[in-house]
């Protein structure tokens, strides 16, 4: 299912007293669809993340992109300048793993209130900081499948501090694909090998994709590091992963 007509909207996701801003993209036609939670880079729910949500909606998914910085920087959205990177990192450093997981659980609950969502067919995809976050979110029972793009720090940190996220690998509930560029200066090859080893150790269904000549952010066509060949191949594998595990149906 491709090039489905879609509709988009800005929505509020309740999480206790917190109202989380989120971008919703969904097929315009009638039916029920699997859902995908799209997790931002450090730059907020910007044009890239909105476009990813729209790509999923065109493929027949309901996609939601909740902001991760609602507590400290509501409305933050940036591009990819050095100044943007500095601000984004500042806000990222103020996040905490349990708050992020709570917000993603709230997004899951919100999706399940929508009449066009298949309640037990929810996956997640994330990029950069979001690639790390979805590795964490893969531990949530309601997340059936995960695609993690160039998630840094998984092996040696977790948002807010504490044991590195990789120590939670045995809690991952469903299949996970992870995508890395071999020219990514921020994620050493030994880190990707450590992630792969842990996934194998705990028998988590997975595939690790490593792209020669691709750097950090290679999937984003708004960044100088965009690599169209690697991006196209990765998107093909993402589609395969989600179609297989979320039982995408033509309606």
DRENDO-1510 file (C-alpha; in Angstrom, 1 decimal, always signed):
<recs>
REC; n; res; u; v; w
REC; 1; UNK; +0.0; +0.0; +0.0 .
REC; 2; UNK; +1.7; +3.2; -1.2 .
REC; 3; UNK; +0.8; +6.8; -1.9 .
REC; 4; UNK; -2.4; +6.5; +0.2 .
REC; 5; UNK; -4.1; +9.9; +0.7 .
REC; 6; UNK; -3.4; +11.1; +4.2 .
REC; 7; UNK; -4.5; +13.7; +6.7 .
REC; 8; UNK; -2.3; +15.3; +9.4 .
REC; 9; UNK; -3.0; +17.2; +12.6 .
REC; 10; UNK; -1.4; +18.6; +15.7 .
REC; 11; UNK; -2.8; +16.7; +18.8 .
REC; 12; UNK; -2.3; +16.7; +22.5 .
REC; 13; UNK; -1.4; +13.4; +24.3 .
REC; 14; UNK; -2.4; +13.4; +27.9 .
REC; 15; UNK; +0.1; +12.0; +30.5 .
REC; 16; UNK; -1.3; +12.9; +33.9 .
REC; 17; UNK; -1.1; +16.7; +34.3 .
REC; 18; UNK; +1.2; +16.9; +31.2 .
REC; 19; UNK; -0.2; +17.6; +27.7 .
REC; 20; UNK; +2.3; +16.3; +25.2 .
REC; 21; UNK; +2.4; +18.0; +21.8 .
REC; 22; UNK; +2.4; +15.4; +19.0 .
REC; 23; UNK; +2.1; +15.3; +15.2 .
REC; 24; UNK; -0.4; +12.8; +13.8 .
REC; 25; UNK; -0.5; +11.5; +10.3 .
REC; 26; UNK; -3.0; +8.9; +9.2 .
REC; 27; UNK; -4.6; +7.4; +6.1 .
REC; 28; UNK; -7.6; +9.5; +5.0 .
REC; 29; UNK; -9.6; +6.4; +3.9 .
REC; 30; UNK; -11.8; +4.3; +6.2 .
REC; 31; UNK; -10.4; +1.3; +7.9 .
REC; 32; UNK; -8.3; +0.2; +10.8 .
REC; 33; UNK; -4.5; +0.4; +10.6 .
REC; 34; UNK; -1.4; -0.6; +12.5 .
REC; 35; UNK; +0.3; +2.3; +14.2 .
REC; 36; UNK; +3.9; +3.6; +14.5 .
REC; 37; UNK; +5.4; +5.9; +17.1 .
REC; 38; UNK; +8.0; +8.1; +15.4 .
REC; 39; UNK; +10.7; +9.4; +17.8 .
REC; 40; UNK; +12.6; +12.6; +17.1 .
REC; 41; UNK; +16.2; +13.5; +16.9 .
REC; 42; UNK; +17.5; +16.2; +19.3 .
REC; 43; UNK; +15.9; +18.7; +17.0 .
REC; 44; UNK; +12.3; +18.3; +18.1 .
REC; 45; UNK; +9.4; +17.2; +15.9 .
REC; 46; UNK; +10.8; +19.1; +13.0 .
REC; 47; UNK; +10.1; +18.8; +9.2 .
REC; 48; UNK; +12.1; +15.6; +9.0 .
REC; 49; UNK; +10.2; +13.8; +11.7 .
REC; 50; UNK; +6.9; +15.0; +10.3 .
REC; 51; UNK; +7.9; +13.7; +6.9 .
REC; 52; UNK; +8.7; +10.3; +8.3 .
REC; 53; UNK; +5.3; +10.2; +9.9 .
REC; 54; UNK; +3.7; +11.1; +6.6 .
REC; 55; UNK; +5.7; +8.4; +4.8 .
REC; 56; UNK; +4.2; +5.8; +7.2 .
REC; 57; UNK; +0.7; +7.2; +6.7 .
REC; 58; UNK; +1.1; +6.9; +3.0 .
REC; 59; UNK; +2.0; +3.3; +3.5 .
REC; 60; UNK; -1.2; +2.6; +5.5 .
REC; 61; UNK; -0.2; +3.3; +9.1 .
REC; 62; UNK; -1.4; +5.7; +11.7 .
REC; 63; UNK; +1.8; +7.5; +12.8 .
REC; 64; UNK; +2.3; +9.7; +15.8 .
REC; 65; UNK; +5.4; +11.8; +16.7 .
REC; 66; UNK; +5.3; +13.0; +20.3 .
REC; 67; UNK; +7.8; +15.6; +21.4 .
REC; 68; UNK; +10.3; +14.4; +23.9 .
REC; 69; UNK; +11.1; +17.9; +25.3 .
REC; 70; UNK; +7.6; +18.9; +26.5 .
REC; 71; UNK; +8.7; +19.3; +30.1 .
REC; 72; UNK; +11.7; +21.6; +29.4 .
REC; 73; UNK; +11.3; +23.1; +25.9 .
REC; 74; UNK; +7.7; +22.9; +24.7 .
REC; 75; UNK; +7.4; +23.8; +21.0 .
REC; 76; UNK; +11.1; +23.4; +20.3 .
REC; 77; UNK; +11.8; +22.7; +16.7 .
REC; 78; UNK; +15.2; +23.2; +15.0 .
REC; 79; UNK; +17.2; +22.6; +11.9 .
REC; 80; UNK; +20.8; +21.3; +11.7 .
REC; 81; UNK; +23.1; +24.3; +12.3 .
REC; 82; UNK; +25.8; +24.2; +14.9 .
REC; 83; UNK; +23.6; +26.4; +17.1 .
REC; 84; UNK; +20.7; +24.0; +16.7 .
REC; 85; UNK; +22.8; +21.1; +17.7 .
REC; 86; UNK; +24.0; +22.9; +20.8 .
REC; 87; UNK; +20.4; +23.7; +21.9 .
REC; 88; UNK; +19.2; +20.2; +21.1 .
REC; 89; UNK; +21.9; +18.6; +23.1 .
REC; 90; UNK; +21.1; +20.9; +26.0 .
REC; 91; UNK; +17.5; +19.7; +26.0 .
REC; 92; UNK; +18.4; +16.1; +25.5 .
REC; 93; UNK; +20.6; +16.2; +28.6 .
REC; 94; UNK; +17.5; +17.2; +30.6 .
REC; 95; UNK; +15.5; +14.1; +29.7 .
REC; 96; UNK; +15.1; +11.1; +31.9 .
REC; 97; UNK; +14.5; +7.5; +30.8 .
REC; 98; UNK; +11.5; +6.8; +33.0 .
REC; 99; UNK; +9.8; +10.1; +31.9 .
REC; 100; UNK; +10.4; +9.3; +28.3 .
REC; 101; UNK; +9.0; +5.8; +28.7 .
REC; 102; UNK; +6.0; +7.2; +30.4 .
REC; 103; UNK; +5.4; +9.7; +27.6 .
REC; 104; UNK; +5.7; +6.9; +25.0 .
REC; 105; UNK; +3.3; +4.8; +27.0 .
REC; 106; UNK; +0.9; +7.7; +27.0 .
REC; 107; UNK; +1.2; +7.9; +23.2 .
REC; 108; UNK; +0.3; +4.2; +23.0 .
REC; 109; UNK; -2.7; +4.9; +25.2 .
REC; 110; UNK; -3.7; +7.8; +22.9 .
REC; 111; UNK; -3.4; +5.7; +19.8 .
REC; 112; UNK; -5.7; +3.1; +21.3 .
REC; 113; UNK; -8.4; +5.7; +21.7 .
REC; 114; UNK; -8.4; +6.2; +17.9 .
REC; 115; UNK; -11.1; +4.2; +16.1 .
REC; 116; UNK; -8.8; +3.6; +13.1 .
REC; 117; UNK; -6.0; +2.0; +15.0 .
REC; 118; UNK; -5.4; -1.7; +15.4 .
REC; 119; UNK; -5.0; -1.7; +19.1 .
REC; 120; UNK; -2.3; -4.5; +19.3 .
REC; 121; UNK; -0.3; -3.6; +16.3 .
REC; 122; UNK; +2.0; -0.8; +17.4 .
REC; 123; UNK; +5.7; -0.3; +16.6 .
REC; 124; UNK; +8.3; +2.4; +16.9 .
REC; 125; UNK; +11.0; +4.0; +14.9 .
REC; 126; UNK; +13.5; +6.6; +16.1 .
REC; 127; UNK; +16.5; +8.6; +14.8 .
REC; 128; UNK; +19.7; +9.8; +16.4 .
REC; 129; UNK; +18.7; +10.4; +20.1 .
REC; 130; UNK; +15.4; +8.8; +19.1 .
REC; 131; UNK; +17.3; +5.8; +17.9 .
REC; 132; UNK; +18.5; +5.4; +21.5 .
REC; 133; UNK; +15.1; +6.1; +22.9 .
REC; 134; UNK; +13.3; +3.4; +20.8 .
REC; 135; UNK; +15.9; +0.8; +22.0 .
REC; 136; UNK; +14.6; +1.7; +25.5 .
REC; 137; UNK; +11.0; +1.7; +24.3 .
REC; 138; UNK; +11.4; -1.7; +22.9 .
REC; 139; UNK; +11.2; -2.9; +26.5 .
REC; 140; UNK; +7.5; -1.9; +26.7 .
REC; 141; UNK; +5.2; -4.8; +26.3 .
REC; 142; UNK; +3.0; -2.9; +23.8 .
REC; 143; UNK; +5.7; -2.2; +21.3 .
REC; 144; UNK; +5.7; -5.1; +18.9 .
REC; 145; UNK; +8.5; -4.1; +16.6 .
REC; 146; UNK; +11.3; -1.5; +16.5 .
REC; 147; UNK; +13.5; +0.3; +14.0 .
REC; 148; UNK; +16.5; +2.2; +15.5 .
REC; 149; UNK; +18.5; +4.6; +13.3 .
REC; 150; UNK; +22.0; +5.5; +14.5 .
REC; 151; UNK; +21.2; +5.6; +18.1 .
REC; 152; UNK; +24.2; +6.8; +20.0 .
REC; 153; UNK; +25.1; +6.1; +23.6 .
REC; 154; UNK; +23.2; +2.9; +23.9 .
REC; 155; UNK; +26.2; +1.0; +25.2 .
REC; 156; UNK; +27.5; +3.5; +27.7 .
REC; 157; UNK; +24.6; +5.8; +28.8 .
REC; 158; UNK; +20.9; +6.2; +29.4 .
REC; 159; UNK; +18.8; +9.4; +29.5 .
REC; 160; UNK; +19.1; +11.0; +33.0 .
REC; 161; UNK; +21.9; +8.7; +34.1 .
REC; 162; UNK; +22.1; +5.2; +35.5 .
REC; 163; UNK; +22.9; +1.8; +34.0 .
REC; 164; UNK; +23.5; +2.0; +30.3 .
REC; 165; UNK; +20.5; +1.3; +28.1 .
REC; 166; UNK; +22.2; -1.8; +26.7 .
REC; 167; UNK; +21.7; -3.5; +30.1 .
REC; 168; UNK; +18.0; -3.6; +29.4 .
REC; 169; UNK; +18.4; -5.7; +26.2 .
REC; 170; UNK; +16.9; -8.8; +27.8 .
REC; 171; UNK; +13.7; -6.9; +28.4 .
REC; 172; UNK; +13.1; -6.2; +24.7 .
REC; 173; UNK; +9.8; -7.7; +23.7 .
REC; 174; UNK; +9.9; -7.9; +19.9 .
REC; 175; UNK; +12.0; -7.8; +16.7 .
REC; 176; UNK; +14.4; -4.9; +16.3 .
REC; 177; UNK; +16.3; -3.6; +13.3 .
REC; 178; UNK; +19.2; -1.2; +13.9 .
REC; 179; UNK; +20.8; +1.0; +11.2 .
REC; 180; UNK; +24.2; +2.5; +11.3 .
REC; 181; UNK; +26.6; +4.4; +9.0 .
REC; 182; UNK; +30.1; +3.1; +9.0 .
REC; 183; UNK; +31.4; +6.7; +8.7 .
REC; 184; UNK; +29.4; +7.8; +11.8 .
REC; 185; UNK; +32.0; +9.6; +13.9 .
REC; 186; UNK; +29.8; +9.5; +17.0 .
REC; 187; UNK; +29.1; +5.7; +17.1 .
REC; 188; UNK; +32.2; +3.5; +17.0 .
REC; 189; UNK; +32.0; +0.2; +15.3 .
REC; 190; UNK; +32.7; -1.6; +18.5 .
REC; 191; UNK; +29.5; -0.1; +20.0 .
REC; 192; UNK; +27.4; -1.6; +17.2 .
REC; 193; UNK; +29.2; -4.9; +17.6 .
REC; 194; UNK; +28.4; -4.8; +21.3 .
REC; 195; UNK; +24.7; -4.1; +20.6 .
REC; 196; UNK; +24.7; -7.0; +18.2 .
REC; 197; UNK; +26.4; -9.3; +20.6 .
REC; 198; UNK; +23.8; -8.5; +23.4 .
REC; 199; UNK; +20.9; -9.0; +21.1 .
REC; 200; UNK; +22.3; -12.4; +20.1 .
REC; 201; UNK; +23.0; -13.3; +23.7 .
REC; 202; UNK; +19.4; -12.8; +24.7 .
REC; 203; UNK; +18.0; -14.2; +21.5 .
REC; 204; UNK; +16.2; -11.1; +20.5 .
REC; 205; UNK; +15.1; -11.3; +16.9 .
REC; 206; UNK; +17.2; -8.6; +15.1 .
REC; 207; UNK; +19.2; -7.5; +12.2 .
REC; 208; UNK; +22.0; -4.9; +12.2 .
REC; 209; UNK; +22.5; -2.9; +9.0 .
REC; 210; UNK; +25.8; -1.1; +8.5 .
REC; 211; UNK; +26.3; +1.2; +5.5 .
REC; 212; UNK; +29.7; +1.9; +4.0 .
REC; 213; UNK; +30.2; +5.5; +3.2 .
REC; 214; UNK; +27.2; +6.7; +5.3 .
REC; 215; UNK; +27.6; +9.0; +8.2 .
REC; 216; UNK; +25.4; +10.1; +11.1 .
REC; 217; UNK; +22.0; +11.2; +10.0 .
REC; 218; UNK; +22.2; +9.5; +6.6 .
REC; 219; UNK; +18.4; +8.9; +6.4 .
REC; 220; UNK; +17.6; +12.6; +6.7 .
REC; 221; UNK; +17.4; +14.5; +3.4 .
REC; 222; UNK; +17.5; +17.8; +5.2 .
REC; 223; UNK; +21.1; +17.1; +6.5 .
REC; 224; UNK; +24.4; +17.4; +4.6 .
REC; 225; UNK; +25.1; +13.8; +5.6 .
REC; 226; UNK; +22.1; +12.5; +3.7 .
REC; 227; UNK; +23.0; +9.4; +1.7 .
REC; 228; UNK; +20.2; +8.6; -0.7 .
REC; 229; UNK; +21.3; +5.0; -1.5 .
REC; 230; UNK; +21.6; +4.0; +2.1 .
REC; 231; UNK; +18.4; +5.8; +3.0 .
REC; 232; UNK; +16.5; +4.0; +0.3 .
REC; 233; UNK; +17.8; +0.6; +1.3 .
REC; 234; UNK; +17.1; +1.2; +4.9 .
REC; 235; UNK; +13.5; +2.3; +4.2 .
REC; 236; UNK; +13.0; -0.9; +2.2 .
REC; 237; UNK; +14.0; -2.9; +5.2 .
REC; 238; UNK; +11.9; -0.8; +7.6 .
REC; 239; UNK; +8.8; -1.5; +5.4 .
REC; 240; UNK; +9.6; -5.2; +5.4 .
REC; 241; UNK; +10.0; -5.3; +9.1 .
REC; 242; UNK; +6.8; -3.5; +9.9 .
REC; 243; UNK; +4.7; -5.2; +7.3 .
REC; 244; UNK; +5.8; -8.6; +8.6 .
REC; 245; UNK; +5.3; -7.9; +12.3 .
REC; 246; UNK; +2.3; -5.5; +12.3 .
REC; 247; UNK; +0.3; -7.5; +9.7 .
REC; 248; UNK; -0.3; -4.5; +7.4 .
REC; 249; UNK; -3.5; -5.2; +5.4 .
REC; 250; UNK; -5.0; -3.7; +2.4 .
REC; 251; UNK; -8.4; -2.2; +3.2 .
</recs>
